[in-house]
Amino acid sequence: MAHLAFVFGLLGNIVSFMVFLAPIPTFYQIYKKRSTAGFQSIPYIVGLFSAMLWIYYAFLKPDTTLLVTINSVGCFVQSAYICFYLVFATKDTRIQTVKLLLLLNVVGFGLIMFLTQFFASESNRASIVGWICLVFSLCVFVAPLCVVRQVIRTRSVEYMPFLLSFFLTLSAVMWFFYGLLRKDYNIAIPNVLGFSFGVIQMVLYLIYKNGKNGGGGVQEKQVSEVIEIKIEEQKISELKEQIIDVVKLGGIALEIIPLVAEEGGIILGGEKTCIPK
């Protein structure tokens, strides 16, 4: 069982590493656009915090080298993503990102370490940190519901990459069996939810993968038609006002004026009228 757990842990390391690399296309788009518009830094800040928590938990448990290795890589990769994000973010977005980073990864993590080191016994410390990791992991897996809602509302999967959803699902399977075989339910339980949400995201991707070109095109066409109609209405309104002003100069006031331009005058209501210069 220990050897089998090691195999699943090793596979979990490999797949989790692929998960860490999955956002690369997203950051390539940011690099091309020189803008972070439409993308958020929250997943990477939360990912960094999660990796820090699991490293702390791993140091409190025996024989957890596989947890330490992959989460150390995770800390490095997520930090690189955050730095890259800050380079291309707007001033307001950059300030919000730094505030969240300090609040969660410095104050939050520091507070957890302080309280567990000084107010928890050594025998209970690993259990307490494990429960914190479990609850936080559940929150992390619930977080993509915001993306799921956005996909359903916009019928576009632009901000939900398929590769990320796929590797997250596969990673959840590996770490579930790793935790189950080691009888570490703090690892196993959250990955049940992770697998479920991963499958939901992949199904939605298959449903709406053409939504950007299909639904988006229809929406853009409708917006374009509305703009054209508004412009025509404005032109007609301005033309009517100009005609009424001109007609009033000649002593005639009409609410509805059929207009036909003709040399030497204007035909109003079927009769030719000369307008004084």
MIDOSE-1310 file (N, C-alpha, C; in nm, 2 decimals, decimal comma, always signed):
residues 277
mahl	+0,08/-0,12/+0,00/+0,00/+0,00/+0,00/+0,09/+0,13/+0,00; +0,20/+0,12/+0,07/+0,29/+0,24/+0,08/+0,35/+0,26/-0,06; +0,39/+0,15/-0,13/+0,45/+0,17/-0,26/+0,35/+0,22/-0,36; +0,22/+0,18/-0,35/+0,12/+0,22/-0,43/+0,09/+0,37/-0,41
afvf	+0,09/+0,41/-0,28/+0,07/+0,55/-0,25/+0,18/+0,64/-0,30; +0,30/+0,58/-0,30/+0,42/+0,66/-0,36/+0,40/+0,68/-0,51; +0,34/+0,57/-0,58/+0,32/+0,58/-0,72/+0,22/+0,69/-0,75; +0,11/+0,69/-0,68/+0,01/+0,80/-0,70/+0,06/+0,93/-0,66
gllg	+0,14/+0,94/-0,56/+0,20/+1,07/-0,52/+0,30/+1,12/-0,63; +0,37/+1,03/-0,69/+0,46/+1,07/-0,80/+0,39/+1,11/-0,92; +0,28/+1,04/-0,95/+0,19/+1,08/-1,06/+0,13/+1,21/-1,03; +0,09/+1,23/-0,91/+0,03/+1,36/-0,87/+0,13/+1,47/-0,88
nivs	+0,25/+1,45/-0,85/+0,36/+1,55/-0,88/+0,37/+1,59/-1,02; +0,37/+1,49/-1,11/+0,38/+1,51/-1,25/+0,26/+1,59/-1,31; +0,14/+1,54/-1,27/+0,02/+1,61/-1,32/+0,00/+1,75/-1,26; +0,03/+1,77/-1,13/+0,02/+1,90/-1,07/+0,12/+2,00/-1,14
fmvf	+0,24/+1,95/-1,18/+0,33/+2,03/-1,25/+0,27/+2,08/-1,38; +0,20/+1,99/-1,45/+0,13/+2,03/-1,57/+0,02/+2,13/-1,54; -0,04/+2,12/-1,43/-0,14/+2,22/-1,39/-0,08/+2,35/-1,37; +0,04/+2,36/-1,31/+0,11/+2,48/-1,29/+0,15/+2,55/-1,42
lapi	+0,17/+2,46/-1,53/+0,21/+2,52/-1,66/+0,09/+2,55/-1,74; -0,03/+2,51/-1,70/-0,15/+2,53/-1,79/-0,18/+2,68/-1,81; -0,16/+2,77/-1,72/-0,19/+2,91/-1,74/-0,10/+2,98/-1,84; +0,01/+2,91/-1,89/+0,10/+2,98/-1,98/+0,03/+3,04/-2,10
ptfy	-0,06/+2,97/-2,17/-0,13/+3,04/-2,28/-0,20/+3,17/-2,24; -0,26/+3,17/-2,11/-0,32/+3,29/-2,06/-0,22/+3,41/-2,05; -0,11/+3,38/-2,00/-0,01/+3,48/-1,98/+0,06/+3,52/-2,12; +0,05/+3,43/-2,21/+0,10/+3,47/-2,35/+0,00/+3,57/-2,41
qiyk	-0,13/+3,55/-2,38/-0,23/+3,65/-2,43/-0,21/+3,78/-2,36; -0,18/+3,78/-2,23/-0,15/+3,90/-2,16/-0,03/+3,97/-2,22; +0,07/+3,90/-2,25/+0,20/+3,95/-2,31/+0,17/+4,01/-2,45; +0,09/+3,94/-2,53/+0,06/+4,00/-2,67/-0,03/+4,12/-2,66
krst	-0,12/+4,12/-2,57/-0,21/+4,24/-2,56/-0,15/+4,35/-2,47; -0,04/+4,32/-2,40/+0,02/+4,41/-2,31/-0,08/+4,46/-2,20; -0,18/+4,37/-2,17/-0,28/+4,41/-2,08/-0,34/+4,29/-2,01; -0,39/+4,31/-1,88/-0,45/+4,20/-1,81/-0,60/+4,20/-1,81
agfq	-0,65/+4,28/-1,90/-0,80/+4,30/-1,91/-0,87/+4,17/-1,92; -0,97/+4,15/-1,84/-1,05/+4,02/-1,84/-0,99/+3,91/-1,76; -0,86/+3,92/-1,72/-0,80/+3,82/-1,63/-0,78/+3,87/-1,49; -0,79/+3,78/-1,40/-0,77/+3,82/-1,26/-0,65/+3,75/-1,19
sipy	-0,60/+3,81/-1,09/-0,48/+3,76/-1,02/-0,52/+3,67/-0,91; -0,64/+3,66/-0,87/-0,69/+3,59/-0,75/-0,65/+3,44/-0,76; -0,67/+3,37/-0,87/-0,63/+3,23/-0,88/-0,48/+3,20/-0,84; -0,40/+3,29/-0,88/-0,25/+3,27/-0,86/-0,21/+3,31/-0,72
ivgl	-0,28/+3,41/-0,66/-0,25/+3,44/-0,52/-0,30/+3,33/-0,43; -0,42/+3,28/-0,46/-0,48/+3,17/-0,38/-0,40/+3,04/-0,40; -0,35/+3,02/-0,52/-0,26/+2,90/-0,55/-0,13/+2,91/-0,47; -0,07/+3,03/-0,46/+0,05/+3,05/-0,38/+0,02/+3,02/-0,23
fsam	-0,09/+3,07/-0,18/-0,13/+3,05/-0,04/-0,15/+2,90/-0,01; -0,22/+2,84/-0,10/-0,25/+2,69/-0,09/-0,12/+2,61/-0,08; -0,02/+2,64/-0,17/+0,11/+2,57/-0,17/+0,18/+2,60/-0,04; +0,18/+2,72/+0,01/+0,25/+2,75/+0,13/+0,19/+2,67/+0,25
lwiy	+0,05/+2,66/+0,25/-0,01/+2,59/+0,36/+0,02/+2,44/+0,36; +0,03/+2,38/+0,24/+0,06/+2,24/+0,22/+0,20/+2,21/+0,26; +0,29/+2,30/+0,23/+0,43/+2,28/+0,27/+0,44/+2,28/+0,42; +0,37/+2,38/+0,48/+0,37/+2,38/+0,63/+0,31/+2,25/+0,69
yafl	+0,21/+2,21/+0,63/+0,14/+2,08/+0,68/+0,24/+1,96/+0,66; +0,31/+1,96/+0,55/+0,40/+1,85/+0,52/+0,51/+1,84/+0,62; +0,56/+1,96/+0,66/+0,67/+1,96/+0,76/+0,63/+1,91/+0,89; +0,50/+1,91/+0,92/+0,45/+1,86/+1,05/+0,41/+1,71/+1,04
kpdt	+0,42/+1,65/+0,93/+0,39/+1,51/+0,91/+0,51/+1,43/+0,87; +0,52/+1,30/+0,90/+0,63/+1,22/+0,86/+0,61/+1,17/+0,72; +0,72/+1,15/+0,65/+0,73/+1,09/+0,52/+0,63/+1,16/+0,42; +0,65/+1,29/+0,40/+0,57/+1,37/+0,31/+0,65/+1,45/+0,21
tllv	+0,76/+1,38/+0,16/+0,85/+1,45/+0,07/+0,78/+1,49/-0,06; +0,69/+1,41/-0,11/+0,62/+1,43/-0,23/+0,53/+1,56/-0,22; +0,48/+1,58/-0,10/+0,40/+1,71/-0,08/+0,49/+1,83/-0,08; +0,61/+1,82/-0,02/+0,70/+1,93/-0,02/+0,76/+1,96/-0,16
tins	+0,79/+1,86/-0,23/+0,85/+1,89/-0,37/+0,75/+1,96/-0,46; +0,63/+1,91/-0,47/+0,54/+1,97/-0,57/+0,49/+2,11/-0,52; +0,48/+2,13/-0,39/+0,43/+2,26/-0,35/+0,54/+2,36/-0,35; +0,66/+2,32/-0,34/+0,78/+2,41/-0,35/+0,78/+2,46/-0,49
vgcf	+0,76/+2,37/-0,59/+0,76/+2,41/-0,73/+0,64/+2,51/-0,75; +0,52/+2,47/-0,69/+0,40/+2,56/-0,70/+0,43/+2,70/-0,65; +0,50/+2,71/-0,53/+0,53/+2,84/-0,48/+0,61/+2,93/-0,58; +0,71/+2,86/-0,64/+0,80/+2,93/-0,74/+0,72/+2,98/-0,86
vqsa	+0,64/+2,88/-0,92/+0,56/+2,91/-1,04/+0,46/+3,02/-1,02; +0,38/+3,01/-0,91/+0,27/+3,10/-0,88/+0,33/+3,24/-0,85; +0,45/+3,25/-0,79/+0,51/+3,38/-0,76/+0,56/+3,44/-0,89; +0,61/+3,36/-0,99/+0,64/+3,41/-1,12/+0,52/+3,46/-1,19
yicf	+0,41/+3,39/-1,19/+0,29/+3,44/-1,25/+0,24/+3,57/-1,19; +0,25/+3,58/-1,06/+0,20/+3,71/-1,00/+0,29/+3,83/-1,04; +0,42/+3,80/-1,04/+0,51/+3,91/-1,08/+0,49/+3,95/-1,23; +0,46/+3,85/-1,31/+0,44/+3,88/-1,45/+0,31/+3,96/-1,47
ylvf	+0,21/+3,92/-1,39/+0,07/+3,99/-1,39/+0,09/+4,13/-1,35; +0,17/+4,16/-1,25/+0,19/+4,29/-1,20/+0,25/+4,39/-1,30; +0,34/+4,33/-1,39/+0,41/+4,41/-1,49/+0,31/+4,47/-1,59; +0,20/+4,39/-1,63/+0,11/+4,44/-1,73/-0,02/+4,48/-1,67
atkd	-0,04/+4,48/-1,54/-0,17/+4,53/-1,48/-0,17/+4,68/-1,48; -0,30/+4,73/-1,48/-0,32/+4,87/-1,46/-0,28/+4,91/-1,32; -0,27/+5,04/-1,29/-0,23/+5,09/-1,16/-0,33/+5,04/-1,05; -0,46/+5,06/-1,08/-0,56/+5,02/-0,98/-0,56/+4,86/-0,95
triq	-0,55/+4,79/-1,06/-0,54/+4,64/-1,05/-0,42/+4,60/-0,98; -0,31/+4,67/-1,00/-0,18/+4,63/-0,94/-0,19/+4,66/-0,79; -0,25/+4,77/-0,75/-0,27/+4,80/-0,61/-0,36/+4,69/-0,54; -0,47/+4,66/-0,60/-0,56/+4,56/-0,55/-0,48/+4,42/-0,53
tvkl	-0,40/+4,39/-0,63/-0,33/+4,26/-0,63/-0,23/+4,26/-0,51; -0,16/+4,36/-0,49/-0,06/+4,37/-0,39/-0,13/+4,37/-0,25; -0,24/+4,44/-0,24/-0,32/+4,44/-0,11/-0,36/+4,29/-0,08; -0,42/+4,22/-0,18/-0,46/+4,09/-0,15/-0,35/+3,99/-0,12
llll	-0,24/+4,01/-0,19/-0,12/+3,93/-0,16/-0,07/+3,95/-0,02; -0,06/+4,07/+0,02/-0,01/+4,10/+0,16/-0,11/+4,05/+0,26; -0,24/+4,07/+0,24/-0,35/+4,02/+0,33/-0,35/+3,87/+0,35; -0,35/+3,80/+0,24/-0,36/+3,65/+0,24/-0,23/+3,58/+0,27
nvvg	-0,13/+3,61/+0,19/-0,01/+3,54/+0,19/+0,09/+3,58/+0,30; +0,08/+3,70/+0,35/+0,17/+3,75/+0,45/+0,10/+3,75/+0,59; -0,01/+3,83/+0,60/-0,08/+3,84/+0,72/-0,15/+3,71/+0,76; -0,23/+3,65/+0,66/-0,30/+3,53/+0,69/-0,22/+3,41/+0,72
fgli	-0,12/+3,39/+0,64/-0,03/+3,27/+0,66/+0,05/+3,29/+0,79; +0,10/+3,41/+0,81/+0,18/+3,44/+0,93/+0,10/+3,42/+1,05; -0,03/+3,46/+1,05/-0,12/+3,44/+1,16/-0,14/+3,29/+1,19; -0,16/+3,21/+1,09/-0,18/+3,07/+1,10/-0,06/+3,00/+1,17
mflt	+0,06/+3,04/+1,12/+0,18/+2,98/+1,18/+0,20/+3,03/+1,32; +0,18/+3,15/+1,35/+0,19/+3,20/+1,49/+0,10/+3,13/+1,59; -0,03/+3,12/+1,55/-0,13/+3,06/+1,64/-0,10/+2,91/+1,66; -0,07/+2,84/+1,55/-0,05/+2,70/+1,57/+0,09/+2,67/+1,64
qffa	+0,19/+2,75/+1,63/+0,31/+2,73/+1,69/+0,31/+2,76/+1,84; +0,23/+2,86/+1,88/+0,24/+2,91/+2,02/+0,11/+2,87/+2,10; +0,00/+2,83/+2,03/-0,12/+2,80/+2,11/-0,17/+2,66/+2,08; -0,10/+2,58/+2,01/-0,14/+2,44/+1,98/-0,03/+2,35/+2,03
sesn	-0,07/+2,24/+2,09/+0,03/+2,14/+2,13/+0,09/+2,07/+2,01; +0,21/+2,02/+2,03/+0,28/+1,96/+1,92/+0,21/+1,84/+1,87; +0,13/+1,77/+1,95/+0,06/+1,65/+1,91/-0,06/+1,68/+1,82; -0,12/+1,80/+1,85/-0,24/+1,85/+1,78/-0,21/+1,94/+1,66
rasi	-0,09/+1,99/+1,65/-0,06/+2,09/+1,55/-0,08/+2,04/+1,41; -0,04/+1,92/+1,37/-0,05/+1,87/+1,24/-0,20/+1,85/+1,21; -0,28/+1,81/+1,30/-0,42/+1,79/+1,28/-0,49/+1,92/+1,26; -0,46/+2,03/+1,33/-0,52/+2,16/+1,31/-0,49/+2,22/+1,18
vgwi	-0,36/+2,21/+1,14/-0,32/+2,26/+1,01/-0,38/+2,18/+0,90; -0,39/+2,05/+0,92/-0,46/+1,97/+0,82/-0,60/+2,01/+0,80; -0,67/+2,04/+0,90/-0,81/+2,08/+0,89/-0,82/+2,22/+0,82; -0,72/+2,30/+0,85/-0,72/+2,43/+0,78/-0,69/+2,41/+0,63
clvf	-0,60/+2,32/+0,59/-0,57/+2,29/+0,45/-0,70/+2,23/+0,39; -0,77/+2,14/+0,46/-0,89/+2,08/+0,40/-0,99/+2,18/+0,37; -1,02/+2,27/+0,47/-1,13/+2,37/+0,45/-1,09/+2,47/+0,33; -0,96/+2,51/+0,34/-0,92/+2,60/+0,23/-0,92/+2,54/+0,09
slcv	-0,88/+2,41/+0,09/-0,89/+2,34/-0,04/-1,03/+2,33/-0,10; -1,12/+2,31/-0,01/-1,26/+2,30/-0,05/-1,31/+2,44/-0,10; -1,26/+2,55/-0,04/-1,29/+2,68/-0,09/-1,23/+2,70/-0,23; -1,11/+2,65/-0,24/-1,04/+2,67/-0,37/-1,11/+2,60/-0,48
fvap	-1,16/+2,48/-0,45/-1,24/+2,40/-0,55/-1,37/+2,46/-0,58; -1,43/+2,53/-0,49/-1,56/+2,59/-0,51/-1,55/+2,72/-0,59; -1,43/+2,79/-0,57/-1,40/+2,92/-0,64/-1,44/+2,92/-0,79; -1,40/+2,81/-0,87/-1,43/+2,81/-1,01/-1,58/+2,82/-1,05
lcvv	-1,67/+2,82/-0,95/-1,81/+2,83/-0,97/-1,84/+2,97/-1,03; -1,75/+3,07/-1,00/-1,77/+3,21/-1,05/-1,74/+3,20/-1,20; -1,64/+3,13/-1,24/-1,60/+3,11/-1,38/-1,71/+3,04/-1,45; -1,76/+2,93/-1,39/-1,87/+2,85/-1,45/-1,99/+2,94/-1,48
rqvi	-2,03/+3,03/-1,38/-2,14/+3,12/-1,40/-2,11/+3,22/-1,52; -1,99/+3,26/-1,53/-1,96/+3,36/-1,64/-1,97/+3,29/-1,77; -1,92/+3,16/-1,78/-1,93/+3,08/-1,90/-2,07/+3,07/-1,94; -2,16/+3,03/-1,85/-2,30/+3,01/-1,88/-2,37/+3,14/-1,93
rtrs	-2,33/+3,25/-1,86/-2,39/+3,38/-1,89/-2,35/+3,43/-2,02; -2,22/+3,42/-2,05/-2,17/+3,48/-2,17/-2,16/+3,38/-2,29; -2,18/+3,25/-2,26/-2,17/+3,15/-2,36/-2,03/+3,15/-2,43; -1,93/+3,18/-2,35/-1,80/+3,18/-2,40/-1,70/+3,12/-2,30
veym	-1,60/+3,04/-2,35/-1,51/+2,98/-2,26/-1,37/+3,05/-2,27; -1,37/+3,17/-2,31/-1,24/+3,24/-2,33/-1,16/+3,25/-2,20; -1,22/+3,26/-2,08/-1,15/+3,27/-1,96/-1,16/+3,14/-1,88; -1,18/+3,03/-1,94/-1,18/+2,90/-1,88/-1,11/+2,80/-1,97
pfll	-0,97/+2,80/-1,97/-0,90/+2,71/-2,05/-0,92/+2,56/-2,03; -0,94/+2,49/-2,14/-0,97/+2,34/-2,12/-0,86/+2,27/-2,06; -0,73/+2,30/-2,09/-0,62/+2,23/-2,04/-0,61/+2,24/-1,89; -0,64/+2,36/-1,84/-0,64/+2,38/-1,69/-0,74/+2,29/-1,62
sffl	-0,86/+2,29/-1,68/-0,97/+2,21/-1,62/-0,94/+2,06/-1,63; -0,88/+2,02/-1,74/-0,84/+1,88/-1,76/-0,74/+1,83/-1,66; -0,63/+1,91/-1,64/-0,52/+1,87/-1,55/-0,56/+1,88/-1,41; -0,65/+1,98/-1,38/-0,70/+1,99/-1,24/-0,78/+1,86/-1,20
tlsa	-0,86/+1,81/-1,30/-0,94/+1,69/-1,27/-0,85/+1,57/-1,25; -0,75/+1,56/-1,34/-0,66/+1,45/-1,33/-0,58/+1,45/-1,20; -0,53/+1,57/-1,17/-0,46/+1,59/-1,04/-0,54/+1,55/-0,92; -0,67/+1,59/-0,92/-0,76/+1,56/-0,81/-0,77/+1,41/-0,79
vmwf	-0,77/+1,33/-0,91/-0,78/+1,19/-0,90/-0,66/+1,13/-0,83; -0,54/+1,17/-0,88/-0,41/+1,12/-0,82/-0,40/+1,15/-0,67; -0,43/+1,27/-0,64/-0,41/+1,31/-0,49/-0,52/+1,25/-0,41; -0,63/+1,22/-0,46/-0,74/+1,15/-0,38/-0,69/+1,01/-0,35
fygl	-0,64/+0,94/-0,44/-0,59/+0,80/-0,41/-0,46/+0,80/-0,32; -0,38/+0,90/-0,34/-0,26/+0,92/-0,26/-0,30/+0,94/-0,11; -0,40/+1,03/-0,09/-0,45/+1,05/+0,05/-0,52/+0,93/+0,10; -0,60/+0,86/+0,02/-0,68/+0,75/+0,06/-0,59/+0,63/+0,10
lrkd	-0,48/+0,61/+0,03/-0,39/+0,50/+0,06/-0,31/+0,53/+0,18; -0,28/+0,65/+0,20/-0,20/+0,69/+0,32/-0,30/+0,72/+0,44; -0,43/+0,70/+0,42/-0,53/+0,73/+0,52/-0,52/+0,87/+0,58; -0,48/+0,96/+0,49/-0,47/+1,11/+0,52/-0,59/+1,17/+0,45
ynia	-0,70/+1,18/+0,53/-0,83/+1,23/+0,47/-0,83/+1,38/+0,45; -0,73/+1,45/+0,51/-0,72/+1,60/+0,48/-0,68/+1,62/+0,33; -0,61/+1,52/+0,28/-0,57/+1,53/+0,13/-0,68/+1,47/+0,05; -0,74/+1,36/+0,09/-0,83/+1,28/+0,00/-0,97/+1,36/-0,02
ipnv	-1,02/+1,41/+0,09/-1,16/+1,46/+0,09/-1,18/+1,58/-0,01; -1,09/+1,68/+0,00/-1,11/+1,80/-0,09/-1,10/+1,76/-0,24; -1,03/+1,65/-0,27/-1,01/+1,62/-0,41/-1,13/+1,55/-0,47; -1,22/+1,50/-0,39/-1,35/+1,45/-0,44/-1,43/+1,57/-0,50
lgfs	-1,43/+1,68/-0,43/-1,50/+1,80/-0,49/-1,42/+1,86/-0,61; -1,29/+1,85/-0,60/-1,21/+1,90/-0,71/-1,23/+1,82/-0,84; -1,25/+1,69/-0,83/-1,28/+1,60/-0,94/-1,42/+1,64/-1,00; -1,52/+1,66/-0,91/-1,65/+1,69/-0,96/-1,66/+1,82/-1,03
fgvi	-1,60/+1,93/-0,98/-1,60/+2,06/-1,05/-1,52/+2,05/-1,17; -1,41/+1,98/-1,17/-1,33/+1,96/-1,29/-1,41/+1,90/-1,41; -1,49/+1,80/-1,38/-1,57/+1,74/-1,48/-1,67/+1,84/-1,53; -1,74/+1,91/-1,44/-1,84/+2,01/-1,48/-1,78/+2,11/-1,57
qmvl	-1,66/+2,16/-1,54/-1,59/+2,26/-1,63/-1,56/+2,21/-1,77; -1,52/+2,08/-1,77/-1,49/+2,02/-1,91/-1,61/+2,00/-1,99; -1,72/+1,96/-1,92/-1,85/+1,95/-1,99/-1,90/+2,08/-2,05; -1,89/+2,19/-1,97/-1,93/+2,32/-2,01/-1,84/+2,37/-2,13
yliy	-1,71/+2,33/-2,12/-1,62/+2,37/-2,23/-1,67/+2,31/-2,36; -1,70/+2,18/-2,36/-1,75/+2,12/-2,48/-1,88/+2,18/-2,53; -1,96/+2,22/-2,44/-2,09/+2,28/-2,48/-2,07/+2,42/-2,54; -1,99/+2,50/-2,48/-1,98/+2,64/-2,52/-1,85/+2,67/-2,59
kngk	-1,77/+2,57/-2,64/-1,64/+2,60/-2,70/-1,65/+2,68/-2,82; -1,77/+2,68/-2,89/-1,79/+2,76/-3,01/-1,87/+2,89/-2,98; -1,89/+2,91/-2,85/-1,98/+3,02/-2,82/-1,92/+3,16/-2,85; -1,79/+3,17/-2,85/-1,73/+3,30/-2,88/-1,75/+3,34/-3,02
nggg	-1,74/+3,25/-3,11/-1,77/+3,28/-3,25/-1,91/+3,28/-3,29; -1,99/+3,19/-3,22/-2,13/+3,18/-3,26/-2,21/+3,29/-3,19; -2,23/+3,27/-3,05/-2,31/+3,36/-2,97/-2,25/+3,50/-2,98; -2,12/+3,51/-2,97/-2,05/+3,64/-2,97/-2,08/+3,72/-3,09
gvqe	-2,08/+3,65/-3,21/-2,10/+3,71/-3,34/-2,24/+3,77/-3,35; -2,34/+3,69/-3,30/-2,48/+3,73/-3,30/-2,49/+3,86/-3,21; -2,43/+3,85/-3,09/-2,44/+3,97/-3,00/-2,38/+4,09/-3,06; -2,26/+4,08/-3,12/-2,20/+4,19/-3,19/-2,28/+4,25/-3,30
kqvs	-2,35/+4,16/-3,38/-2,43/+4,20/-3,49/-2,55/+4,28/-3,43; -2,61/+4,23/-3,32/-2,73/+4,30/-3,26/-2,69/+4,44/-3,21; -2,57/+4,45/-3,15/-2,52/+4,57/-3,10/-2,50/+4,67/-3,21; -2,44/+4,62/-3,32/-2,42/+4,70/-3,44/-2,55/+4,75/-3,50
evie	-2,65/+4,67/-3,51/-2,78/+4,71/-3,56/-2,84/+4,82/-3,48; -2,83/+4,80/-3,35/-2,89/+4,90/-3,26/-2,82/+5,03/-3,27; -2,69/+5,03/-3,29/-2,62/+5,16/-3,31/-2,66/+5,22/-3,44; -2,67/+5,14/-3,55/-2,71/+5,20/-3,68/-2,85/+5,26/-3,67
ikie	-2,94/+5,19/-3,60/-3,08/+5,24/-3,59/-3,08/+5,38/-3,51; -3,00/+5,38/-3,40/-2,99/+5,50/-3,32/-2,94/+5,62/-3,41; -2,84/+5,59/-3,49/-2,78/+5,69/-3,57/-2,88/+5,74/-3,67; -2,95/+5,65/-3,74/-3,06/+5,69/-3,83/-3,16/+5,77/-3,77
eqki	-3,21/+5,73/-3,65/-3,31/+5,81/-3,58/-3,26/+5,95/-3,55; -3,14/+5,96/-3,51/-3,08/+6,09/-3,47/-3,07/+6,18/-3,60; -3,03/+6,12/-3,71/-3,03/+6,19/-3,84/-3,16/+6,24/-3,88; -3,26/+6,15/-3,87/-3,40/+6,19/-3,91/-3,45/+6,30/-3,82
selk	-3,43/+6,29/-3,69/-3,47/+6,39/-3,59/-3,41/+6,53/-3,62; -3,28/+6,53/-3,65/-3,21/+6,65/-3,68/-3,26/+6,71/-3,81; -3,29/+6,63/-3,91/-3,34/+6,67/-4,04/-3,47/+6,74/-4,03; -3,56/+6,68/-3,95/-3,70/+6,73/-3,92/-3,69/+6,87/-3,86
eqii	-3,60/+6,88/-3,76/-3,58/+7,01/-3,69/-3,54/+7,12/-3,79; -3,44/+7,08/-3,87/-3,39/+7,18/-3,97/-3,50/+7,22/-4,07; -3,58/+7,12/-4,12/-3,69/+7,15/-4,21/-3,79/+7,24/-4,15; -3,83/+7,21/-4,02/-3,93/+7,29/-3,95/-3,88/+7,44/-3,93
dvvk	-3,75/+7,45/-3,90/-3,70/+7,59/-3,88/-3,70/+7,66/-4,02; -3,67/+7,59/-4,12/-3,67/+7,66/-4,25/-3,81/+7,70/-4,30; -3,90/+7,61/-4,27/-4,04/+7,63/-4,31/-4,10/+7,75/-4,23; -4,07/+7,76/-4,11/-4,12/+7,86/-4,02/-4,07/+8,00/-4,07
lggi	-3,96/+8,01/-4,13/-3,91/+8,13/-4,19/-4,00/+8,18/-4,30; -4,07/+8,09/-4,37/-4,16/+8,13/-4,48/-4,30/+8,14/-4,43; -4,32/+8,13/-4,30/-4,46/+8,15/-4,25/-4,54/+8,02/-4,25; -4,48/+7,91/-4,26/-4,55/+7,78/-4,26/-4,50/+7,69/-4,15
alei	-4,58/+7,63/-4,07/-4,54/+7,54/-3,97/-4,61/+7,40/-3,98; -4,54/+7,30/-4,00/-4,60/+7,17/-4,02/-4,54/+7,07/-3,93; -4,61/+6,97/-3,88/-4,56/+6,87/-3,79/-4,49/+6,76/-3,87; -4,55/+6,71/-3,97/-4,50/+6,61/-4,06/-4,48/+6,66/-4,20
iplv	-4,36/+6,66/-4,25/-4,33/+6,73/-4,38/-4,27/+6,63/-4,47; -4,34/+6,58/-4,57/-4,28/+6,50/-4,68/-4,19/+6,60/-4,76; -4,07/+6,56/-4,78/-3,97/+6,66/-4,84/-3,92/+6,60/-4,97; -3,93/+6,68/-5,08/-3,86/+6,65/-5,21/-3,79/+6,77/-5,25
aeeg	-3,66/+6,76/-5,27/-3,58/+6,88/-5,32/-3,60/+6,89/-5,47; -3,62/+7,02/-5,51/-3,63/+7,05/-5,65/-3,58/+7,19/-5,68; -3,53/+7,21/-5,80/-3,47/+7,33/-5,83/-3,57/+7,45/-5,82; -3,53/+7,55/-5,75/-3,61/+7,67/-5,73/-3,71/+7,66/-5,61
giil	-3,71/+7,55/-5,54/-3,79/+7,54/-5,42/-3,80/+7,40/-5,36; -3,89/+7,39/-5,27/-3,91/+7,26/-5,20/-4,06/+7,22/-5,21; -4,09/+7,10/-5,24/-4,23/+7,05/-5,25/-4,27/+7,01/-5,11; -4,37/+7,08/-5,05/-4,42/+7,04/-4,91/-4,56/+7,00/-4,93
ggek	-4,58/+6,87/-4,89/-4,72/+6,82/-4,89/-4,77/+6,82/-5,03; -4,69/+6,80/-5,13/-4,73/+6,79/-5,27/-4,74/+6,93/-5,34; -4,72/+7,04/-5,27/-4,72/+7,17/-5,33/-4,58/+7,23/-5,33; -4,54/+7,29/-5,44/-4,41/+7,36/-5,45/-4,41/+7,49/-5,37
tcip	-4,31/+7,50/-5,28/-4,30/+7,63/-5,20/-4,16/+7,69/-5,22; -4,16/+7,81/-5,24/-4,03/+7,88/-5,25/-3,99/+7,93/-5,11; -3,86/+7,90/-5,08/-3,81/+7,95/-4,95/-3,72/+8,07/-4,97; -3,75/+8,18/-4,89/-3,67/+8,30/-4,91/-3,53/+8,27/-4,87
k	-3,44/+8,34/-4,94/-3,29/+8,32/-4,91/-3,26/+8,40/-4,78
